[in-house]
């Protein structure tokens, strides 16, 4: 048996040996949904799972209380496996980050057993606040990926896909401030902040006719007055502006902000913006790593019919994209049975603790571990990754 085959066999055996704990971790994170940068219980559970598997884990790294890091191996080639564990407001783990967390731990534990045999160093990075907080971007800026030759993770999806169409995105709050007044006795004394947002939303709706393909704008009201007999003096909405590239985002955002300025001008309000995270970039997937992942996933019975049929790519945004511009990266989508539900629906959240989701934890951990082993063992792939450093 070759060194690569033996390492893959040992890695799969390690995942299976820890599978009960990995599934328990997935279910625990799912049962304790926490929003970005507040993932205290989830981050600690991930760290404890790594420790239970024999690894050291540091919490509160890179100046982020809910970030964590575990390292193993002393090989020349360094691979980072990213864990996510933040949830969404109202719908909980409707993007399956509980599966991502457990898969990363499983891959890390598996690779720790074979790292020195194949010439690997392994980092498991707990990366908080993917849902709008940009945790990976802050960690990237603060050195978490320094010396890393390849970064990887998997993400649950209703179908098996090798890659998605990742859009650059800005997350921000917009607040209009006017003046309260009695809505019946003296409405003329008021300056209506809600009207400012209404005008802005109409303008954005009209702007959509002239947006370039792939550009997107969407938002929700997050704070507004509750009394119908008071002219609203303040209102806050949360918006996301997306584009296929970072340059496209830089072009479209001023046009969206002009709509907010129009609302302020028409109503007499002032307008202010609060950035919620660093800007997420577009993603550049490494084709060599992606090919290795595909071969390993297919050997586990995963099939990529949608990719082969050239079905339109799913569209989303992630802070893993910023990592991809600095380090060779893959972010494949692993299929789970959802009965027609899609990400960010409550029904998808329910699907993330089923037998199919638990199988994805196992297959995802093994496929990532095997891909990392290929990265270290395949001379051409190894040279390609080392050359990018």
PEDA-V666993 format. One record per pair of residues at least 24 apart in sequence whose C-alpha atoms are under 6 Angstrom apart, sorted by the first residue. I is the first residue (numbers start at 1). J is the second residue. D is the distance in Angstrom with one decimal. If there is no record, write none. Layout:
I:J:D  I:J:D
//
This chain:
7:114:5.8  8:370:5.7  11:110:4.5  12:366:5.6  14:110:5.2  15:106:5.6  15:110:5.8  22:102:5.3  26:98:4.7  26:99:5.5  26:102:5.3  29:98:5.3  30:93:5.9  30:98:5.5  33:87:5.2  33:92:5.4  34:86:5.6  34:87:5.4  35:86:5.3  35:87:5.2  36:86:5.5  36:129:3.9  37:128:5.9  37:129:5.5  40:66:5.9  67:126:5.2  67:127:5.5  67:128:5.9  68:125:5.8  68:126:4.6  69:124:5.6  69:125:4.7  70:123:5.6  70:124:5.1  71:122:5.6  71:123:4.6  72:112:5.5  72:121:5.9  72:122:5.2  73:115:5.1  73:116:5.4  73:120:6.0  73:121:4.4  74:121:5.0  75:116:5.9  75:119:4.0  75:120:4.0  75:121:4.8  77:120:5.1  77:121:6.0  78:120:5.8  78:121:4.5  78:122:5.7  78:148:5.0  78:149:5.4  79:122:5.1  79:148:5.8  79:149:5.9  79:150:4.9  79:151:5.8  80:122:5.9  80:123:4.6  80:124:5.8  80:151:4.7  81:124:4.9  81:151:5.9  81:152:5.1  81:153:5.8  82:124:6.0  82:125:4.9  82:153:5.4  83:126:4.8  83:127:5.8  84:127:5.4  84:128:6.0  86:129:5.8  91:346:5.3  93:349:5.2  94:343:5.8  94:344:4.6  94:345:5.7  94:346:5.9  94:348:5.3  94:349:3.8  95:343:5.2  95:344:5.6  96:156:5.9  96:352:5.7  99:361:5.8  103:361:5.0  103:364:5.8  103:365:4.6  106:365:5.1  107:365:4.5  107:369:5.0  111:369:5.9  133:277:4.9  134:277:5.5  134:278:6.0  134:319:5.6  136:319:5.8  149:385:5.6  150:327:5.9  150:328:4.9  150:329:5.7  151:329:4.7  152:329:5.6  152:330:5.0  153:331:5.4  154:331:5.4  154:332:5.2  154:333:5.7  155:333:4.7  155:334:5.9  156:333:5.5  156:334:4.8  156:335:5.8  157:333:5.7  157:334:5.7  157:335:5.0  158:335:5.2  158:336:5.5  158:338:6.0  159:335:4.3  160:304:5.7  160:333:5.7  160:334:5.0  160:335:4.4  161:333:5.0  162:332:4.6  163:332:5.1  164:313:5.3  164:314:5.0  164:315:5.8  165:313:5.7  165:314:5.8  165:315:4.7  166:282:5.5  166:283:5.6  166:315:5.9  166:316:5.2  166:317:5.0  167:242:5.9  167:243:5.4  167:244:4.5  167:282:5.0  167:317:5.1  168:242:5.4  168:243:5.3  168:244:5.9  168:245:5.5  168:246:5.4  168:280:5.1  168:281:4.2  168:282:4.6  169:241:5.5  169:242:4.3  169:279:5.9  169:280:5.1  170:240:5.6  170:241:5.4  170:279:5.0  171:240:4.8  171:276:5.5  172:238:5.9  172:239:5.6  172:274:5.5  172:275:4.4  172:276:5.1  173:237:5.7  173:238:4.4  173:273:5.6  173:274:5.1  174:236:5.6  174:237:5.4  174:272:5.8  174:273:4.6  175:235:5.7  175:236:4.3  175:271:5.6  175:272:5.3  176:234:5.6  176:235:5.5  176:270:5.6  176:271:4.6  177:233:5.7  177:234:4.5  177:269:5.4  177:270:5.3  178:233:4.5  178:234:6.0  178:269:4.7  179:233:4.3  180:231:5.0  180:232:5.6  180:233:4.5  181:230:5.7  181:231:5.1  182:230:5.0  183:229:4.8  183:230:4.9  183:231:5.3  190:231:5.9  192:231:5.8  192:232:5.4  192:233:5.9  193:232:5.6  193:233:5.4  193:234:5.2  193:235:5.9  196:263:4.2  196:264:5.3  196:267:5.4  199:263:4.9  200:259:5.0  200:260:4.9  200:263:4.7  203:259:5.5  214:243:5.7  214:244:5.8  215:242:5.4  215:243:4.3  216:241:5.8  216:242:5.0  217:241:4.6  245:282:5.2  246:281:5.4  280:319:5.4  281:321:5.7  281:322:5.3  282:321:5.6  283:321:4.2  283:324:5.9  284:324:5.7  285:329:5.5  285:330:5.4  286:328:5.4  286:329:5.5  292:371:5.7  293:371:5.3  296:367:5.4  297:367:5.4
//
